Every structure is written in C-alpha cells, then in structure tokens.
Amino acid sequence: MVQNEIRDLVIKHARLSADVSVLTDRSDLYAAGLTSLTTVNLMLALEDHFDIEFPDRMLVRRTFGSIQSLAEAVEALKAS
C-alpha cells in the first residue's frame, strides 16, 4: 500500500515534531512540523523510492500537505 510506504519515508526523512504513527492519512503534515527543508528531503526520498520525478507543477504545498495527497501524487506519476 502506497500510504504505508510514504508513512515510512515521512518517518525517516521529514523529521516531524508530531508522532507520525498517530497521524491519519489526511493529517496536515505542515501542522505536524514539516518545513520547506524537510519537504525537499522528503521529495527526494519519494523520487528515489518510487523511481519518479515530481514535475514543477506538483511542487506546491498542497501536494506535500498530507500522506493522502502524496499518495495521490505518487500514483499519478507512476501511472504516467
């Protein structure tokens, strides 16, 4: 399941102040402590793990706002 893989990557690379295990797939990652720097780290980890590349149009806060939005982005990129 993509959400579980993304959750693992968030734990390893996002360095959130909140406990990721208690966050839902729709929880606001920025409210949980995601910063612009950790967003870049997470993006690079996602690209490497899923063998994808985020296009410029997806490099917006909304894409990285939750595990659910990341899963939707990853699925869309894997399908294209």
C-alpha positions, 0 to 999 in steps of 0.5 A: 500500500502506497500510504504505508510506504510514504508513512515510512519515508515521512518517518525517516526523512521529514523529521516531524515534531508530531508522532507520525504513527498517530497521524491519519492519512489526511493529517496536515503534515505542515501542522505536524512540523514539516518545513520547506527543508524537510519537504525537499528531503522528503521529495527526494526520498519519494523520487528515489523510492518510487523511481519518479520525478515530481514535475514543477507543477506538483511542487506546491504545498498542497501536494506535500500537505498530507500522506493522502495527497502524496499518495495521490501524487505518487500514483499519478506519476507512476501511472504516467 
